[in-house]
Amino acid sequence: NALKDQLKVELERTDAEQKTRALEEKARAAAEEKVARLEEEISALKQQLKALEANAEAKANEPAEMGPEGLLQLQQARLELLLERAALEADKAEHLEKKEGWETESRE
């Protein structure tokens, strides 16, 4: 009778271990599936981010949508800035020439 009870306990323990392993495998499979889904979502989000960054960079590098008059005004403003820069460079060169002349006169 004791042997029978011991076999019964051993069978119950083995059955419980098998059920535990089955549940662990099921949980592991579910977790792996969830991880795979999350990795796919992350990959898709990374691709979206790259596309958004490329789009933003492209928009930043092209002039804003403006008509011919707006582009003309932009070109005129650029020309005015170039003229101002050239005038400043000419003033600077003239000032340096005068400064060199004064330094030469003071040395003589």
C-alpha positions as CSV (number, residue, x, y, z in Angstrom):
1,N,0.0,0.0,0.0
2,A,2.9,2.4,0.8
3,L,4.5,1.6,-2.5
4,K,1.2,2.3,-4.2
5,D,0.9,5.6,-2.4
6,Q,4.5,6.5,-3.3
7,L,3.9,5.7,-7.0
8,K,0.7,7.8,-6.9
9,V,2.7,10.8,-5.4
10,E,5.5,10.3,-8.0
11,L,2.9,10.2,-10.9
12,E,1.3,13.4,-9.6
13,R,4.7,15.1,-9.2
14,T,5.7,14.1,-12.8
15,D,2.3,15.2,-14.1
16,A,2.7,18.6,-12.3
17,E,6.2,19.0,-13.7
18,Q,5.0,18.3,-17.2
19,K,2.2,20.8,-16.8
20,T,4.6,23.4,-15.5
21,R,7.0,22.8,-18.4
22,A,4.1,23.1,-20.9
23,L,3.0,26.4,-19.3
24,E,6.6,27.7,-19.3
25,E,7.0,26.8,-23.0
26,K,3.6,28.5,-23.8
27,A,4.6,31.6,-21.9
28,R,8.1,31.7,-23.5
29,A,6.5,31.3,-27.0
30,A,4.1,34.1,-26.3
31,A,6.9,36.3,-25.0
32,E,9.0,35.6,-28.1
33,E,6.1,36.4,-30.4
34,K,5.5,39.7,-28.5
35,V,9.2,40.6,-28.8
36,A,9.1,39.8,-32.5
37,R,6.1,42.1,-33.0
38,L,7.7,44.9,-30.9
39,E,10.9,44.6,-33.0
40,E,8.8,44.9,-36.2
41,E,7.0,47.9,-34.8
42,I,10.3,49.5,-33.8
43,S,11.8,48.9,-37.2
44,A,8.8,50.4,-38.9
45,L,9.0,53.5,-36.5
46,K,12.7,53.9,-37.3
47,Q,11.9,53.8,-41.1
48,Q,9.2,56.5,-40.5
49,L,11.6,58.6,-38.5
50,K,14.2,58.4,-41.3
51,A,11.6,59.3,-43.9
52,L,10.4,62.3,-41.8
53,E,14.0,63.4,-41.3
54,A,14.8,63.2,-45.0
55,N,11.6,65.1,-45.8
56,A,12.4,67.8,-43.3
57,E,16.0,68.1,-44.6
58,A,14.7,68.4,-48.2
59,K,12.2,71.1,-47.2
60,A,14.9,73.0,-45.3
61,N,17.2,72.9,-48.3
62,E,14.7,74.2,-50.9
63,P,13.3,77.8,-50.9
64,A,9.8,78.2,-49.5
65,E,7.0,77.9,-51.9
66,M,6.8,81.3,-53.4
67,G,5.7,82.7,-56.7
68,P,8.0,84.4,-59.3
69,E,7.7,87.7,-57.5
70,G,8.8,86.2,-54.2
71,L,11.8,84.6,-55.9
72,L,12.6,87.9,-57.6
73,Q,12.5,89.7,-54.2
74,L,14.8,87.0,-52.7
75,Q,17.3,87.5,-55.5
76,Q,17.2,91.2,-55.2
77,A,17.8,90.9,-51.4
78,R,20.8,88.6,-52.1
79,L,22.2,91.1,-54.6
80,E,21.8,94.0,-52.2
81,L,23.6,92.0,-49.5
82,L,26.4,91.3,-52.0
83,L,26.6,95.0,-52.9
84,E,26.8,95.9,-49.2
85,R,29.5,93.3,-48.6
86,A,31.5,94.6,-51.6
87,A,31.1,98.2,-50.4
88,L,32.3,97.2,-46.9
89,E,35.3,95.3,-48.4
90,A,36.2,98.5,-50.5
91,D,35.9,100.7,-47.4
92,K,38.1,98.2,-45.5
93,A,40.7,98.2,-48.3
94,E,40.7,102.0,-48.4
95,H,41.1,102.2,-44.7
96,L,44.1,99.8,-44.7
97,E,45.7,101.8,-47.5
98,K,45.4,105.0,-45.5
99,K,46.6,103.3,-42.4
100,E,49.7,102.0,-44.2
101,G,50.3,105.5,-45.6
102,W,50.1,107.0,-42.1
103,E,52.5,104.4,-40.7
104,T,55.0,105.0,-43.5
105,E,54.8,108.8,-42.9
106,S,55.3,108.4,-39.2
107,R,58.4,106.2,-39.7
108,E,59.9,108.8,-42.1
